[in-house]
Amino acid sequence: MEKKRILIVDDDKSILKSFTQILQQEGYDVDTAETGHEAIEMYRTRQYALALLDIRLPDMEGTELLKIINGHTPRTHKIIITGYPSIDSALNALVLEADAYLTKPVDIQELLETVRKKLKEE
């Protein structure tokens, strides 16, 4: 069975490292990007089953990246992660077709359950 490929986009290196380790231990193939533009470049050469997107990136909003991913590969599951939760950002993420919305600090069990659930929906 082919491993599911996940892209994590966050400018916090410690989050990238910890999420990568956790998801790789679960058997996923993981790539990381620290900026929206880096993530877009990765999408040009690879297909991802799921993307974890920080809502605040140094070069663009995560919701802008969400729109771009939807236009490029709408079947990719997209989970928004934010350290700045608000009703407006949650509603905006859902309007832009995010599959889930998690707040930092992210509960690892909640992250894993959300990832598993979304990948089963394929």
A tleap script that builds the chain and sets N, CA, C and O, in Angstrom:
source leaprc.protein.ff14SB
mol = sequence {
  NMET GLU LYS LYS ARG ILE LEU ILE VAL ASP
  ASP ASP LYS SER ILE LEU LYS SER PHE THR
  GLN ILE LEU GLN GLN GLU GLY TYR ASP VAL
  ASP THR ALA GLU THR GLY HIE GLU ALA ILE
  GLU MET TYR ARG THR ARG GLN TYR ALA LEU
  ALA LEU LEU ASP ILE ARG LEU PRO ASP MET
  GLU GLY THR GLU LEU LEU LYS ILE ILE ASN
  GLY HIE THR PRO ARG THR HIE LYS ILE ILE
  ILE THR GLY TYR PRO SER ILE ASP SER ALA
  LEU ASN ALA LEU VAL LEU GLU ALA ASP ALA
  TYR LEU THR LYS PRO VAL ASP ILE GLN GLU
  LEU LEU GLU THR VAL ARG LYS LYS LEU LYS
  GLU CGLU
}
set mol.1.N position { 0.832 -1.181 0.000 }
set mol.1.CA position { 0.000 0.000 0.000 }
set mol.1.C position { 0.882 1.252 0.000 }
set mol.1.O position { 1.839 1.343 0.769 }
set mol.2.N position { 0.559 2.197 -0.851 }
set mol.2.CA position { 1.342 3.421 -0.975 }
set mol.2.C position { 1.122 4.334 0.222 }
set mol.2.O position { 0.000 4.493 0.702 }
set mol.3.N position { 2.226 4.937 0.702 }
set mol.3.CA position { 2.117 5.876 1.815 }
set mol.3.C position { 1.408 7.143 1.355 }
set mol.3.O position { 1.611 7.604 0.232 }
set mol.4.N position { 0.588 7.694 2.217 }
set mol.4.CA position { -0.071 8.967 1.939 }
set mol.4.C position { 0.946 10.082 2.152 }
set mol.4.O position { 1.698 10.065 3.126 }
set mol.5.N position { 0.967 11.048 1.239 }
set mol.5.CA position { 1.906 12.160 1.327 }
set mol.5.C position { 1.199 13.375 1.928 }
set mol.5.O position { 0.109 13.757 1.501 }
set mol.6.N position { 1.851 13.974 2.933 }
set mol.6.CA position { 1.314 15.141 3.637 }
set mol.6.C position { 2.299 16.286 3.523 }
set mol.6.O position { 3.509 16.092 3.634 }
set mol.7.N position { 1.769 17.487 3.300 }
set mol.7.CA position { 2.586 18.701 3.288 }
set mol.7.C position { 2.224 19.527 4.518 }
set mol.7.O position { 1.051 19.803 4.771 }
set mol.8.N position { 3.245 19.917 5.280 }
set mol.8.CA position { 3.056 20.797 6.436 }
set mol.8.C position { 3.637 22.154 6.071 }
set mol.8.O position { 4.800 22.251 5.678 }
set mol.9.N position { 2.822 23.212 6.201 }
set mol.9.CA position { 3.279 24.565 5.875 }
set mol.9.C position { 3.159 25.413 7.140 }
set mol.9.O position { 2.060 25.726 7.598 }
set mol.10.N position { 4.310 25.773 7.690 }
set mol.10.CA position { 4.352 26.585 8.911 }
set mol.10.C position { 5.726 27.236 8.992 }
set mol.10.O position { 6.726 26.621 8.621 }
set mol.11.N position { 5.783 28.470 9.472 }
set mol.11.CA position { 7.075 29.145 9.581 }
set mol.11.C position { 7.771 28.854 10.914 }
set mol.11.O position { 8.877 29.340 11.149 }
set mol.12.N position { 7.141 28.074 11.778 }
set mol.12.CA position { 7.720 27.690 13.061 }
set mol.12.C position { 8.451 26.356 12.885 }
set mol.12.O position { 7.827 25.308 12.720 }
set mol.13.N position { 9.789 26.417 12.924 }
set mol.13.CA position { 10.600 25.217 12.681 }
set mol.13.C position { 10.323 24.107 13.704 }
set mol.13.O position { 10.389 22.927 13.360 }
set mol.14.N position { 10.017 24.465 14.945 }
set mol.14.CA position { 9.764 23.434 15.960 }
set mol.14.C position { 8.462 22.686 15.653 }
set mol.14.O position { 8.372 21.482 15.894 }
set mol.15.N position { 7.465 23.381 15.131 }
set mol.15.CA position { 6.218 22.713 14.735 }
set mol.15.C position { 6.482 21.802 13.543 }
set mol.15.O position { 6.011 20.665 13.511 }
set mol.16.N position { 7.230 22.297 12.564 }
set mol.16.CA position { 7.555 21.468 11.401 }
set mol.16.C position { 8.255 20.185 11.844 }
set mol.16.O position { 7.917 19.094 11.382 }
set mol.17.N position { 9.228 20.323 12.737 }
set mol.17.CA position { 10.000 19.161 13.176 }
set mol.17.C position { 9.128 18.182 13.953 }
set mol.17.O position { 9.154 16.982 13.679 }
set mol.18.N position { 8.350 18.680 14.926 }
set mol.18.CA position { 7.554 17.766 15.751 }
set mol.18.C position { 6.427 17.110 14.951 }
set mol.18.O position { 6.207 15.906 15.082 }
set mol.19.N position { 5.709 17.878 14.125 }
set mol.19.CA position { 4.643 17.291 13.307 }
set mol.19.C position { 5.216 16.272 12.333 }
set mol.19.O position { 4.615 15.220 12.110 }
set mol.20.N position { 6.375 16.574 11.749 }
set mol.20.CA position { 7.007 15.642 10.810 }
set mol.20.C position { 7.315 14.320 11.501 }
set mol.20.O position { 6.991 13.253 10.979 }
set mol.21.N position { 7.938 14.386 12.671 }
set mol.21.CA position { 8.289 13.165 13.402 }
set mol.21.C position { 7.044 12.349 13.748 }
set mol.21.O position { 7.018 11.132 13.561 }
set mol.22.N position { 6.022 13.023 14.248 }
set mol.22.CA position { 4.792 12.338 14.655 }
set mol.22.C position { 4.115 11.669 13.460 }
set mol.22.O position { 3.705 10.511 13.542 }
set mol.23.N position { 3.999 12.393 12.361 }
set mol.23.CA position { 3.309 11.852 11.181 }
set mol.23.C position { 4.127 10.759 10.492 }
set mol.23.O position { 3.559 9.804 9.962 }
set mol.24.N position { 5.441 10.891 10.495 }
set mol.24.CA position { 6.273 9.836 9.921 }
set mol.24.C position { 6.172 8.560 10.756 }
set mol.24.O position { 6.167 7.461 10.201 }
set mol.25.N position { 6.092 8.691 12.079 }
set mol.25.CA position { 5.928 7.518 12.944 }
set mol.25.C position { 4.605 6.813 12.660 }
set mol.25.O position { 4.475 5.609 12.884 }
set mol.26.N position { 3.629 7.565 12.169 }
set mol.26.CA position { 2.327 6.994 11.813 }
set mol.26.C position { 2.337 6.385 10.408 }
set mol.26.O position { 1.341 5.810 9.970 }
set mol.27.N position { 3.469 6.513 9.703 }
set mol.27.CA position { 3.599 5.884 8.396 }
set mol.27.C position { 3.331 6.792 7.205 }
set mol.27.O position { 3.204 6.310 6.080 }
set mol.28.N position { 3.245 8.093 7.432 }
set mol.28.CA position { 2.997 9.024 6.336 }
set mol.28.C position { 4.314 9.532 5.756 }
set mol.28.O position { 5.322 9.612 6.457 }
set mol.29.N position { 4.292 9.871 4.481 }
set mol.29.CA position { 5.384 10.573 3.810 }
set mol.29.C position { 5.147 12.048 4.074 }
set mol.29.O position { 4.046 12.537 3.819 }
set mol.30.N position { 6.134 12.775 4.575 }
set mol.30.CA position { 5.915 14.170 4.963 }
set mol.30.C position { 6.927 15.086 4.293 }
set mol.30.O position { 8.129 14.819 4.293 }
set mol.31.N position { 6.414 16.175 3.720 }
set mol.31.CA position { 7.238 17.266 3.212 }
set mol.31.C position { 6.872 18.510 4.012 }
set mol.31.O position { 5.775 18.605 4.563 }
set mol.32.N position { 7.803 19.467 4.071 }
set mol.32.CA position { 7.530 20.700 4.803 }
set mol.32.C position { 7.885 21.916 3.961 }
set mol.32.O position { 8.726 21.860 3.063 }
set mol.33.N position { 7.214 23.016 4.282 }
set mol.33.CA position { 7.496 24.303 3.661 }
set mol.33.C position { 7.317 25.381 4.725 }
set mol.33.O position { 6.425 25.291 5.569 }
set mol.34.N position { 8.173 26.401 4.676 }
set mol.34.CA position { 8.096 27.477 5.658 }
set mol.34.C position { 7.346 28.698 5.133 }
set mol.34.O position { 7.010 29.595 5.906 }
set mol.35.N position { 7.082 28.741 3.835 }
set mol.35.CA position { 6.358 29.867 3.252 }
set mol.35.C position { 5.294 29.358 2.281 }
set mol.35.O position { 5.335 28.211 1.836 }
set mol.36.N position { 4.355 30.224 1.968 }
set mol.36.CA position { 3.335 29.878 0.993 }
set mol.36.C position { 3.927 29.620 -0.376 }
set mol.36.O position { 3.535 28.675 -1.060 }
set mol.37.N position { 4.878 30.464 -0.782 }
set mol.37.CA position { 5.477 30.302 -2.110 }
set mol.37.C position { 6.268 28.994 -2.221 }
set mol.37.O position { 6.266 28.350 -3.270 }
set mol.38.N position { 6.937 28.612 -1.143 }
set mol.38.CA position { 7.651 27.332 -1.133 }
set mol.38.C position { 6.648 26.183 -1.283 }
set mol.38.O position { 6.915 25.220 -2.002 }
set mol.39.N position { 5.511 26.278 -0.616 }
set mol.39.CA position { 4.470 25.246 -0.719 }
set mol.39.C position { 3.925 25.168 -2.140 }
set mol.39.O position { 3.709 24.072 -2.659 }
set mol.40.N position { 3.701 26.310 -2.771 }
set mol.40.CA position { 3.193 26.338 -4.149 }
set mol.40.C position { 4.176 25.641 -5.086 }
set mol.40.O position { 3.768 24.878 -5.961 }
set mol.41.N position { 5.461 25.900 -4.904 }
set mol.41.CA position { 6.486 25.243 -5.728 }
set mol.41.C position { 6.433 23.727 -5.536 }
set mol.41.O position { 6.577 22.975 -6.500 }
set mol.42.N position { 6.229 23.282 -4.313 }
set mol.42.CA position { 6.174 21.845 -4.043 }
set mol.42.C position { 4.952 21.220 -4.716 }
set mol.42.O position { 5.019 20.093 -5.207 }
set mol.43.N position { 3.839 21.951 -4.737 }
set mol.43.CA position { 2.623 21.443 -5.385 }
set mol.43.C position { 2.792 21.302 -6.890 }
set mol.43.O position { 2.063 20.538 -7.523 }
set mol.44.N position { 3.727 22.014 -7.463 }
set mol.44.CA position { 3.957 21.912 -8.915 }
set mol.44.C position { 4.610 20.592 -9.308 }
set mol.44.O position { 4.507 20.163 -10.458 }
set mol.45.N position { 5.284 19.943 -8.350 }
set mol.45.CA position { 5.999 18.717 -8.682 }
set mol.45.C position { 5.484 17.480 -7.962 }
set mol.45.O position { 5.879 16.363 -8.295 }
set mol.46.N position { 4.600 17.663 -6.971 }
set mol.46.CA position { 4.122 16.529 -6.192 }
set mol.46.C position { 2.631 16.633 -5.936 }
set mol.46.O position { 2.039 17.711 -5.987 }
set mol.47.N position { 2.045 15.486 -5.662 }
set mol.47.CA position { 0.639 15.417 -5.267 }
set mol.47.C position { 0.588 15.108 -3.776 }
set mol.47.O position { 1.348 14.273 -3.284 }
set mol.48.N position { -0.297 15.773 -3.067 }
set mol.48.CA position { -0.450 15.553 -1.630 }
set mol.48.C position { -1.872 15.118 -1.330 }
set mol.48.O position { -2.832 15.632 -1.904 }
set mol.49.N position { -1.990 14.158 -0.415 }
set mol.49.CA position { -3.311 13.723 0.024 }
set mol.49.C position { -3.891 14.714 1.023 }
set mol.49.O position { -5.107 14.871 1.127 }
set mol.50.N position { -2.986 15.392 1.770 }
set mol.50.CA position { -3.431 16.297 2.821 }
set mol.50.C position { -2.394 17.380 3.042 }
set mol.50.O position { -1.193 17.140 2.915 }
set mol.51.N position { -2.865 18.582 3.377 }
set mol.51.CA position { -1.979 19.697 3.707 }
set mol.51.C position { -2.397 20.297 5.044 }
set mol.51.O position { -3.578 20.545 5.286 }
set mol.52.N position { -1.409 20.526 5.909 }
set mol.52.CA position { -1.608 21.238 7.170 }
set mol.52.C position { -1.083 22.653 6.951 }
set mol.52.O position { 0.107 22.840 6.697 }
set mol.53.N position { -1.957 23.644 7.048 }
set mol.53.CA position { -1.590 25.016 6.696 }
set mol.53.C position { -1.722 25.959 7.880 }
set mol.53.O position { -2.798 26.102 8.461 }
set mol.54.N position { -0.616 26.597 8.229 }
set mol.54.CA position { -0.677 27.642 9.246 }
set mol.54.C position { -1.407 28.834 8.634 }
set mol.54.O position { -1.222 29.138 7.455 }
set mol.55.N position { -2.222 29.498 9.420 }
set mol.55.CA position { -3.009 30.600 8.878 }
set mol.55.C position { -2.164 31.866 8.688 }
set mol.55.O position { -2.499 32.717 7.865 }
set mol.56.N position { -1.075 31.989 9.445 }
set mol.56.CA position { -0.187 33.156 9.313 }
set mol.56.C position { 1.177 32.709 8.839 }
set mol.56.O position { 1.939 32.083 9.575 }
set mol.57.N position { 1.467 33.040 7.605 }
set mol.57.CA position { 2.758 32.717 7.008 }
set mol.57.C position { 3.491 34.025 6.714 }
set mol.57.O position { 2.852 35.073 6.622 }
set mol.58.N position { 4.814 33.989 6.565 }
set mol.58.CA position { 5.550 35.235 6.362 }
set mol.58.C position { 5.244 35.941 5.038 }
set mol.58.O position { 5.385 37.160 4.945 }
set mol.59.N position { 4.831 35.196 4.023 }
set mol.59.CA position { 4.638 35.808 2.705 }
set mol.59.C position { 3.188 35.870 2.242 }
set mol.59.O position { 2.893 36.517 1.237 }
set mol.60.N position { 2.277 35.210 2.954 }
set mol.60.CA position { 0.856 35.248 2.586 }
set mol.60.C position { 0.030 34.654 3.721 }
set mol.60.O position { 0.558 33.994 4.616 }
set mol.61.N position { -1.252 34.898 3.665 }
set mol.61.CA position { -2.161 34.275 4.628 }
set mol.61.C position { -2.392 32.821 4.229 }
set mol.61.O position { -2.406 32.486 3.044 }
set mol.62.N position { -2.571 31.974 5.216 }
set mol.62.CA position { -2.859 30.571 4.944 }
set mol.62.C position { -4.139 30.391 4.141 }
set mol.62.O position { -4.273 29.433 3.379 }
set mol.63.N position { -5.083 31.320 4.317 }
set mol.63.CA position { -6.326 31.229 3.553 }
set mol.63.C position { -6.086 31.510 2.067 }
set mol.63.O position { -6.769 30.950 1.209 }
set mol.64.N position { -5.121 32.371 1.768 }
set mol.64.CA position { -4.753 32.622 0.365 }
set mol.64.C position { -4.137 31.357 -0.239 }
set mol.64.O position { -4.443 30.988 -1.373 }
set mol.65.N position { -3.275 30.706 0.524 }
set mol.65.CA position { -2.673 29.452 0.076 }
set mol.65.C position { -3.749 28.378 -0.091 }
set mol.65.O position { -3.690 27.573 -1.020 }
set mol.66.N position { -4.716 28.370 0.798 }
set mol.66.CA position { -5.846 27.438 0.712 }
set mol.66.C position { -6.577 27.595 -0.623 }
set mol.66.O position { -6.912 26.601 -1.267 }
set mol.67.N position { -6.825 28.829 -1.037 }
set mol.67.CA position { -7.483 29.090 -2.333 }
set mol.67.C position { -6.647 28.560 -3.494 }
set mol.67.O position { -7.180 27.962 -4.428 }
set mol.68.N position { -5.351 28.780 -3.430 }
set mol.68.CA position { -4.451 28.340 -4.506 }
set mol.68.C position { -4.445 26.815 -4.593 }
set mol.68.O position { -4.519 26.252 -5.685 }
set mol.69.N position { -4.359 26.153 -3.448 }
set mol.69.CA position { -4.367 24.685 -3.434 }
set mol.69.C position { -5.694 24.155 -3.972 }
set mol.69.O position { -5.713 23.193 -4.740 }
set mol.70.N position { -6.792 24.775 -3.575 }
set mol.70.CA position { -8.100 24.365 -4.089 }
set mol.70.C position { -8.149 24.467 -5.605 }
set mol.70.O position { -8.721 23.603 -6.269 }
set mol.71.N position { -7.556 25.511 -6.154 }
set mol.71.CA position { -7.540 25.683 -7.601 }
set mol.71.C position { -6.644 24.681 -8.301 }
set mol.71.O position { -6.926 24.276 -9.429 }
set mol.72.N position { -5.568 24.278 -7.644 }
set mol.72.CA position { -4.590 23.368 -8.247 }
set mol.72.C position { -4.976 21.899 -8.048 }
set mol.72.O position { -4.987 21.118 -8.999 }
set mol.73.N position { -5.290 21.537 -6.813 }
set mol.73.CA position { -5.649 20.142 -6.497 }
set mol.73.C position { -6.795 20.138 -5.492 }
set mol.73.O position { -6.568 19.982 -4.292 }
set mol.74.N position { -8.008 20.307 -5.968 }
set mol.74.CA position { -9.153 20.403 -5.052 }
set mol.74.C position { -9.390 19.152 -4.206 }
set mol.74.O position { -10.056 19.232 -3.173 }
set mol.75.N position { -8.863 18.004 -4.617 }
set mol.75.CA position { -9.093 16.775 -3.848 }
set mol.75.C position { -8.180 16.652 -2.629 }
set mol.75.O position { -8.401 15.797 -1.772 }
set mol.76.N position { -7.149 17.509 -2.549 }
set mol.76.CA position { -6.288 17.498 -1.369 }
set mol.76.C position { -7.090 17.938 -0.153 }
set mol.76.O position { -7.787 18.952 -0.201 }
set mol.77.N position { -6.997 17.190 0.925 }
set mol.77.CA position { -7.644 17.600 2.176 }
set mol.77.C position { -6.790 18.700 2.790 }
set mol.77.O position { -5.562 18.616 2.790 }
set mol.78.N position { -7.447 19.735 3.315 }
set mol.78.CA position { -6.732 20.878 3.852 }
set mol.78.C position { -7.178 21.154 5.283 }
set mol.78.O position { -8.367 21.305 5.563 }
set mol.79.N position { -6.196 21.216 6.182 }
set mol.79.CA position { -6.468 21.498 7.589 }
set mol.79.C position { -5.757 22.798 7.948 }
set mol.79.O position { -4.537 22.904 7.824 }
set mol.80.N position { -6.527 23.778 8.393 }
set mol.80.CA position { -5.963 25.054 8.830 }
set mol.80.C position { -5.568 24.921 10.305 }
set mol.80.O position { -6.303 24.363 11.120 }
set mol.81.N position { -4.375 25.456 10.618 }
set mol.81.CA position { -3.895 25.472 11.998 }
set mol.81.C position { -3.564 26.919 12.350 }
set mol.81.O position { -2.893 27.613 11.586 }
set mol.82.N position { -4.032 27.366 13.501 }
set mol.82.CA position { -3.779 28.750 13.874 }
set mol.82.C position { -3.491 28.915 15.353 }
set mol.82.O position { -4.035 28.204 16.198 }
set mol.83.N position { -2.634 29.859 15.638 }
set mol.83.CA position { -2.375 30.270 17.007 }
set mol.83.C position { -3.221 31.472 17.376 }
set mol.83.O position { -3.183 31.946 18.511 }
set mol.84.N position { -3.990 31.966 16.402 }
set mol.84.CA position { -4.821 33.156 16.583 }
set mol.84.C position { -6.262 32.844 16.190 }
set mol.84.O position { -6.772 33.389 15.211 }
set mol.85.N position { -6.922 31.968 16.951 }
set mol.85.CA position { -8.272 31.565 16.564 }
set mol.85.C position { -9.281 32.705 16.715 }
set mol.85.O position { -9.227 33.496 17.657 }
set mol.86.N position { -10.190 32.755 15.764 }
set mol.86.CA position { -11.307 33.696 15.853 }
set mol.86.C position { -12.470 33.112 15.063 }
set mol.86.O position { -12.280 32.263 14.192 }
set mol.87.N position { -13.650 33.568 15.371 }
set mol.87.CA position { -14.829 33.104 14.635 }
set mol.87.C position { -14.703 33.488 13.168 }
set mol.87.O position { -15.044 32.699 12.288 }
set mol.88.N position { -14.208 34.714 12.897 }
set mol.88.CA position { -14.048 35.163 11.511 }
set mol.88.C position { -13.089 34.274 10.728 }
set mol.88.O position { -13.381 33.887 9.596 }
set mol.89.N position { -11.938 33.948 11.331 }
set mol.89.CA position { -10.968 33.121 10.586 }
set mol.89.C position { -11.495 31.703 10.396 }
set mol.89.O position { -11.250 31.086 9.359 }
set mol.90.N position { -12.212 31.183 11.383 }
set mol.90.CA position { -12.781 29.837 11.254 }
set mol.90.C position { -13.837 29.812 10.151 }
set mol.90.O position { -13.845 28.902 9.322 }
set mol.91.N position { -14.717 30.793 10.136 }
set mol.91.CA position { -15.748 30.854 9.093 }
set mol.91.C position { -15.127 31.036 7.718 }
set mol.91.O position { -15.544 30.398 6.752 }
set mol.92.N position { -14.127 31.912 7.633 }
set mol.92.CA position { -13.450 32.146 6.362 }
set mol.92.C position { -12.792 30.866 5.854 }
set mol.92.O position { -12.869 30.558 4.664 }
set mol.93.N position { -12.148 30.123 6.744 }
set mol.93.CA position { -11.509 28.861 6.357 }
set mol.93.C position { -12.542 27.868 5.839 }
set mol.93.O position { -12.295 27.172 4.854 }
set mol.94.N position { -13.695 27.798 6.495 }
set mol.94.CA position { -14.730 26.870 6.055 }
set mol.94.C position { -15.342 27.300 4.722 }
set mol.94.O position { -15.631 26.457 3.873 }
set mol.95.N position { -15.540 28.601 4.535 }
set mol.95.CA position { -16.051 29.109 3.260 }
set mol.95.C position { -15.086 28.762 2.130 }
set mol.95.O position { -15.504 28.456 1.013 }
set mol.96.N position { -13.784 28.814 2.435 }
set mol.96.CA position { -12.761 28.499 1.433 }
set mol.96.C position { -12.489 26.999 1.329 }
set mol.96.O position { -11.514 26.579 0.706 }
set mol.97.N position { -13.351 26.205 1.938 }
set mol.97.CA position { -13.336 24.752 1.829 }
set mol.97.C position { -12.203 24.060 2.572 }
set mol.97.O position { -11.686 23.041 2.115 }
set mol.98.N position { -11.820 24.611 3.711 }
set mol.98.CA position { -10.906 23.869 4.590 }
set mol.98.C position { -11.681 22.678 5.139 }
set mol.98.O position { -12.882 22.774 5.391 }
set mol.99.N position { -11.000 21.570 5.320 }
set mol.99.CA position { -11.651 20.363 5.828 }
set mol.99.C position { -11.702 20.328 7.350 }
set mol.99.O position { -12.515 19.612 7.936 }
set mol.100.N position { -10.823 21.109 7.988 }
set mol.100.CA position { -10.804 21.160 9.455 }
set mol.100.C position { -10.050 22.413 9.880 }
set mol.100.O position { -9.335 23.028 9.089 }
set mol.101.N position { -10.226 22.774 11.144 }
set mol.101.CA position { -9.635 23.983 11.710 }
set mol.101.C position { -9.166 23.626 13.110 }
set mol.101.O position { -9.983 23.331 13.982 }
set mol.102.N position { -7.846 23.651 13.334 }
set mol.102.CA position { -7.280 23.301 14.638 }
set mol.102.C position { -6.556 24.512 15.219 }
set mol.102.O position { -6.015 25.335 14.480 }
set mol.103.N position { -6.548 24.614 16.542 }
set mol.103.CA position { -5.875 25.740 17.184 }
set mol.103.C position { -4.602 25.280 17.895 }
set mol.103.O position { -4.522 24.170 18.422 }
set mol.104.N position { -3.611 26.174 17.891 }
set mol.104.CA position { -2.349 25.925 18.590 }
set mol.104.C position { -2.518 26.327 20.046 }
set mol.104.O position { -3.244 27.282 20.324 }
set mol.105.N position { -1.891 25.652 20.968 }
set mol.105.CA position { -1.083 24.461 20.729 }
set mol.105.C position { -1.980 23.287 20.352 }
set mol.105.O position { -2.997 23.023 20.993 }
set mol.106.N position { -1.577 22.598 19.306 }
set mol.106.CA position { -2.387 21.511 18.756 }
set mol.106.C position { -2.239 20.273 19.635 }
set mol.106.O position { -1.128 19.851 19.956 }
set mol.107.N position { -3.370 19.705 20.015 }
set mol.107.CA position { -3.392 18.443 20.727 }
set mol.107.C position { -3.017 17.348 19.725 }
set mol.107.O position { -3.686 17.183 18.705 }
set mol.108.N position { -1.962 16.610 20.013 }
set mol.108.CA position { -1.439 15.622 19.062 }
set mol.108.C position { -2.471 14.551 18.744 }
set mol.108.O position { -2.591 14.146 17.587 }
set mol.109.N position { -3.214 14.084 19.729 }
set mol.109.CA position { -4.245 13.074 19.459 }
set mol.109.C position { -5.320 13.633 18.534 }
set mol.109.O position { -5.788 12.940 17.630 }
set mol.110.N position { -5.711 14.886 18.758 }
set mol.110.CA position { -6.705 15.515 17.891 }
set mol.110.C position { -6.168 15.660 16.463 }
set mol.110.O position { -6.892 15.438 15.492 }
set mol.111.N position { -4.900 16.031 16.351 }
set mol.111.CA position { -4.273 16.140 15.037 }
set mol.111.C position { -4.299 14.797 14.314 }
set mol.111.O position { -4.722 14.715 13.161 }
set mol.112.N position { -3.847 13.746 14.996 }
set mol.112.CA position { -3.797 12.422 14.373 }
set mol.112.C position { -5.185 11.914 14.004 }
set mol.112.O position { -5.377 11.357 12.924 }
set mol.113.N position { -6.146 12.102 14.893 }
set mol.113.CA position { -7.517 11.678 14.591 }
set mol.113.C position { -8.086 12.429 13.390 }
set mol.113.O position { -8.757 11.837 12.545 }
set mol.114.N position { -7.818 13.728 13.317 }
set mol.114.CA position { -8.319 14.536 12.199 }
set mol.114.C position { -7.669 14.098 10.897 }
set mol.114.O position { -8.350 13.951 9.883 }
set mol.115.N position { -6.367 13.890 10.915 }
set mol.115.CA position { -5.648 13.447 9.711 }
set mol.115.C position { -6.186 12.090 9.254 }
set mol.115.O position { -6.492 11.911 8.075 }
set mol.116.N position { -6.302 11.137 10.178 }
set mol.116.CA position { -6.803 9.801 9.817 }
set mol.116.C position { -8.212 9.875 9.232 }
set mol.116.O position { -8.508 9.251 8.213 }
set mol.117.N position { -9.065 10.636 9.884 }
set mol.117.CA position { -10.453 10.763 9.432 }
set mol.117.C position { -10.524 11.354 8.025 }
set mol.117.O position { -11.258 10.846 7.177 }
set mol.118.N position { -9.772 12.417 7.774 }
set mol.118.CA position { -9.818 13.069 6.466 }
set mol.118.C position { -9.247 12.160 5.375 }
set mol.118.O position { -9.763 12.139 4.257 }
set mol.119.N position { -8.205 11.422 5.684 }
set mol.119.CA position { -7.602 10.546 4.676 }
set mol.119.C position { -8.459 9.327 4.387 }
set mol.119.O position { -8.339 8.735 3.314 }
set mol.120.N position { -9.318 8.937 5.312 }
set mol.120.CA position { -10.257 7.834 5.052 }
set mol.120.C position { -11.367 8.265 4.101 }
set mol.120.O position { -12.002 7.417 3.474 }
set mol.121.N position { -11.611 9.571 3.983 }
set mol.121.CA position { -12.687 10.085 3.142 }
set mol.121.C position { -12.344 10.056 1.655 }
set mol.121.O position { -13.196 10.366 0.822 }
set mol.122.N position { -11.130 9.693 1.314 }
set mol.122.CA position { -10.727 9.692 -0.099 }
set mol.122.C position { -11.523 8.701 -0.907 }
set mol.122.O position { -11.310 8.574 -2.113 }
savepdb mol mol.pdb
quit
